[in-house]
């Protein structure tokens, strides 16, 4: 146990577990032990999981991202420049036709892709099939007009896994190469759709909706870098990783630590970035971090 600098009542506790205590390839089992009942013990007033080192042998039981960073660039045929995307706004209330129109205009205007927001699923004002069809029409028209490969992340999040698979299959059948899910689906659901995406040659984008409920408080919960590790293990290809200049909280060094966690093949100890442990990623592919959250043209010089 080490004291936290500049505090009198906080400590870093380094805890080791035997690998045999965990089921192979199961985030649900891993998290049940690591962040289970221990966070509710009366003996501690608060707990926060800052970082964890996952052994090579245990990492190898997870599939990791199916495509990594390079494959998406190959599919978009775009190299040497950042990929530029946006979220359709207003995110709630548009009809399917108007939603598809926004997708078309954004892509024709120069974006590489657009995406659904986290709470666009299948509401009375726009059912999911209507959205998928109009989005694909906008994508195809924009691609024809610009001569470039375009796309839009179709959110397949739903109330049951059966419905998630149904929407994902439909997205594939109408020509989409990427689908999107929300973090609030849960770890087992995320691993399940990640496996489906791998088997069906689809890219998988994860919106970190709900993350701040346990990551924002600095003395209790889980640091987002741990979520980054779990999501890279689960097999998502993209994840919202925050940005310093947008509307969401996060300091520059912490955000860089998130990006390193997702992109590097080997992590070294870097305390300013919040990386407490050296760790090899055991050949798991890279996960693309997406800079997101209230960015506009006036901030691009700060972002880059």
C-alpha positions in Angstrom: 0.0 0.0 0.0 1.4 3.4 -1.0 0.0 6.8 0.0 -1.5 9.0 -2.7 0.6 12.2 -3.0 -0.8 15.3 -1.4 -3.5 13.4 0.5 -3.7 12.1 4.1 -6.5 9.6 3.8 -6.1 8.0 0.3 -3.8 5.1 -0.7 -2.8 3.0 -3.7 -3.4 -0.7 -3.0 -1.7 -3.1 -5.4 -3.6 -6.5 -5.4 -2.6 -9.6 -7.3 -5.0 -12.5 -8.3 -4.2 -16.0 -9.4 -5.2 -16.4 -13.1 -7.0 -19.7 -12.3 -9.6 -17.7 -10.4 -11.0 -16.4 -13.7 -12.9 -18.0 -16.6 -11.0 -17.8 -19.9 -12.3 -15.2 -22.4 -15.1 -13.9 -20.1 -15.3 -10.2 -19.2 -18.4 -10.9 -17.1 -16.5 -13.3 -14.9 -13.4 -11.0 -14.7 -15.4 -8.0 -13.7 -17.5 -10.0 -11.2 -14.4 -10.5 -9.2 -12.5 -7.3 -9.8 -15.4 -4.8 -9.4 -18.0 -7.0 -7.7 -19.0 -6.9 -4.0 -15.7 -5.4 -3.0 -16.9 -2.0 -4.0 -19.7 -2.2 -1.5 -17.7 -3.2 1.6 -18.4 -1.2 4.7 -14.7 -1.4 5.6 -13.8 1.1 2.9 -15.4 4.5 2.3 -14.5 4.5 -1.4 -12.6 2.5 -4.0 -11.4 3.3 -7.5 -9.8 0.9 -10.0 -7.1 3.0 -11.6 -5.4 0.4 -13.8 -4.8 -3.3 -14.1 -2.2 -5.5 -15.7 -3.6 -8.5 -17.5 -1.2 -11.4 -18.0 -0.2 -12.5 -21.4 -1.7 -16.0 -20.9 -5.1 -14.6 -20.0 -5.1 -12.0 -22.8 -4.7 -14.8 -25.3 -8.1 -16.2 -24.4 -9.8 -13.1 -25.7 -10.3 -12.4 -29.5 -9.4 -8.7 -29.5 -10.4 -6.4 -32.4 -11.0 -8.3 -35.7 -9.6 -5.5 -38.0 -7.6 -3.0 -36.1 -6.6 0.4 -37.4 -5.2 -0.5 -40.9 -8.2 -2.4 -42.3 -10.6 0.6 -42.0 -8.2 2.8 -43.9 -7.9 0.1 -46.6 -11.7 0.0 -46.9 -12.0 3.8 -47.0 -8.9 4.0 -49.3 -7.7 6.9 -47.2 -4.1 7.1 -45.9 -1.9 9.8 -44.4 -4.7 12.0 -43.0 -7.1 11.8 -40.1 -10.5 10.3 -40.7 -13.2 12.9 -40.3 -16.6 12.0 -39.1 -19.6 13.5 -37.3 -22.8 12.6 -35.4 -26.2 13.4 -36.9 -27.8 16.3 -35.1 -30.5 16.8 -33.9 -30.1 13.2 -32.8 -33.7 12.8 -31.8 -36.9 13.8 -33.6 -35.9 13.6 -37.3 -37.9 11.4 -39.6 -36.0 8.6 -41.5 -36.0 10.6 -44.7 -34.7 13.8 -43.1 -32.1 11.7 -41.2 -30.9 10.2 -44.4 -30.7 13.7 -46.0 -28.4 14.8 -43.2 -26.2 11.8 -43.8 -26.0 12.6 -47.5 -25.3 16.3 -47.1 -22.6 15.6 -44.5 -20.8 13.0 -46.6 -21.1 15.0 -49.8 -19.7 18.0 -47.9 -16.4 16.1 -47.2 -16.9 13.9 -44.2 -15.7 10.3 -44.4 -18.5 9.0 -42.3 -21.4 9.9 -40.1 -22.9 8.0 -37.1 -26.0 7.5 -35.1 -25.9 8.8 -31.5 -26.1 6.6 -28.5 -29.9 6.9 -27.9 -31.0 6.5 -31.5 -32.4 3.0 -31.6 -36.0 2.4 -32.8 -38.3 5.1 -31.6 -41.8 6.0 -32.8 -40.6 9.0 -34.9 -38.1 6.8 -36.7 -37.9 3.0 -36.7 -34.6 1.3 -37.2 -35.3 -0.2 -40.6 -36.4 3.2 -42.0 -33.2 4.7 -40.6 -30.9 2.0 -42.0 -32.5 2.3 -45.5 -32.4 6.1 -45.7 -28.8 6.2 -44.4 -27.6 3.7 -47.0 -29.3 5.7 -49.7 -27.5 8.8 -48.5 -24.2 6.9 -48.4 -24.6 5.5 -51.9 -25.6 8.8 -53.4 -22.7 10.7 -51.6 -20.2 8.0 -52.8 -21.4 8.3 -56.4 -21.2 12.1 -56.2 -17.7 12.3 -54.7 -16.0 9.2 -56.0 -14.9 8.4 -52.5 -15.8 5.5 -50.1 -18.3 6.8 -47.5 -20.0 5.2 -44.5 -22.3 5.7 -41.5 -22.2 3.8 -38.2 -25.6 2.2 -37.7 -26.6 1.7 -34.1 -27.9 -1.8 -33.6 -28.3 -1.5 -29.8 -31.6 -3.1 -28.7 -33.4 -4.6 -25.7 -32.4 -8.2 -26.4 -29.5 -9.9 -28.1 -31.9 -11.6 -30.5 -33.0 -8.1 -31.7 -29.4 -6.9 -31.8 -28.5 -9.8 -34.1 -31.6 -9.1 -36.3 -30.6 -5.5 -36.8 -27.0 -6.3 -37.4 -27.9 -8.9 -40.1 -30.2 -6.3 -41.7 -27.4 -3.7 -41.7 -25.1 -6.1 -43.4 -27.8 -7.1 -46.0 -28.4 -3.5 -47.1 -24.7 -2.9 -47.6 -23.3 -1.4 -44.4 -19.7 -2.4 -43.5 -19.9 -1.0 -39.9 -22.3 -1.2 -37.0 -22.4 0.5 -33.7 -23.3 -0.5 -30.1 -23.5 1.3 -26.7 -21.4 0.4 -23.7 -24.6 0.2 -21.6 -25.4 -3.1 -23.4 -23.2 -4.9 -21.0 -20.0 -6.9 -21.3 -21.5 -10.2 -22.4 -23.6 -8.5 -25.1 -20.5 -6.5 -26.3 -18.4 -9.7 -26.6 -21.2 -11.5 -28.3 -21.8 -8.9 -31.0 -18.0 -8.5 -31.4 -17.8 -12.2 -32.2 -20.6 -11.8 -34.7 -18.9 -8.9 -36.3 -15.7 -10.8 -36.7 -17.5 -13.8 -38.3 -19.4 -11.5 -40.6 -16.5 -9.2 -41.7 -18.1 -6.1 -40.1 -16.4 -3.2 -38.3 -17.7 -2.6 -34.8 -17.9 0.9 -33.2 -18.5 1.3 -29.5 -20.1 4.4 -28.0 -19.0 4.8 -24.3 -22.5 5.8 -23.2 -22.8 5.4 -19.4 -19.0 5.4 -18.8 -19.0 8.6 -16.7 -21.4 7.2 -14.1 -18.4 5.2 -12.8 -15.4 6.9 -14.3 -15.9 10.6 -13.5 -15.7 10.6 -9.7 -12.0 10.7 -8.8 -12.2 8.7 -5.5 -14.7 6.0 -6.5 -15.4 3.9 -9.5 -13.3 2.8 -12.5 -10.8 4.8 -14.6 -11.7 4.8 -18.2 -8.3 3.4 -19.2 -9.4 0.1 -17.6 -12.6 0.2 -19.7 -10.3 0.8 -22.7 -8.4 -2.4 -21.9 -11.6 -4.4 -21.4 -13.1 -3.2 -24.7 -9.9 -3.9 -26.6 -10.0 -7.5 -25.2 -13.7 -7.9 -26.1 -13.0 -7.2 -29.7 -14.5 -3.7 -30.6 -12.7 -2.0 -33.5 -13.5 1.6 -32.4 -14.2 3.3 -29.1 -15.0 6.8 -28.1 -11.9 7.8 -26.2 -12.6 11.5 -25.4 -10.8 14.6 -26.4 -9.3 17.5 -24.5 -10.9 20.3 -26.3 -14.5 19.2 -26.6 -17.5 19.3 -24.2 -16.5 16.2 -22.2 -14.2 16.2 -19.2 -10.6 15.0 -19.3 -7.1 16.4 -19.0 -4.5 16.1 -21.8 -2.2 13.6 -20.1 -5.1 11.3 -19.1 -6.5 11.3 -22.6 -3.1 10.5 -24.1 -3.0 7.5 -21.7 -6.4 6.3 -23.0 -5.1 6.5 -26.6 -1.8 4.7 -25.8 -3.8 1.9 -24.1 -5.8 1.4 -27.3 -3.0 1.9 -29.9 0.3 0.5 -28.5 1.3 -3.1 -28.7 3.3 -2.8 -25.4 2.6 -0.4 -22.5 5.4 0.9 -20.3 4.9 2.5 -16.9 4.0 6.2 -17.4 2.5 7.7 -14.2 1.7 11.1 -15.7 -0.4 9.3 -18.3 -1.9 7.1 -15.5 -0.3 3.9 -16.7 0.8 2.1 -13.6 1.9 -1.2 -15.1 4.1 -2.5 -17.9 1.9 -4.8 -20.1 2.2 -6.6 -23.4 -0.9 -6.8 -25.6 -0.1 -10.4 -26.6 -0.6 -9.7 -30.4 -4.2 -8.4 -29.9 -4.9 -5.9 -32.6 -5.1 -2.2 -32.1 -8.4 -0.5 -31.3 -9.0 2.9 -33.0 -9.6 5.7 -30.5 -12.2 8.2 -31.7 -11.8 11.8 -30.6 -15.4 12.8 -29.8 -17.6 15.1 -27.8 -18.6 18.7 -28.9 -15.8 19.3 -31.3 -16.3 22.1 -33.9 -14.2 23.7 -36.6 -12.9 26.4 -34.3 -11.2 23.8 -32.1 -9.5 21.7 -34.8 -6.1 23.5 -34.4 -6.2 22.6 -30.7 -7.2 19.0 -31.4 -4.5 18.3 -34.0 
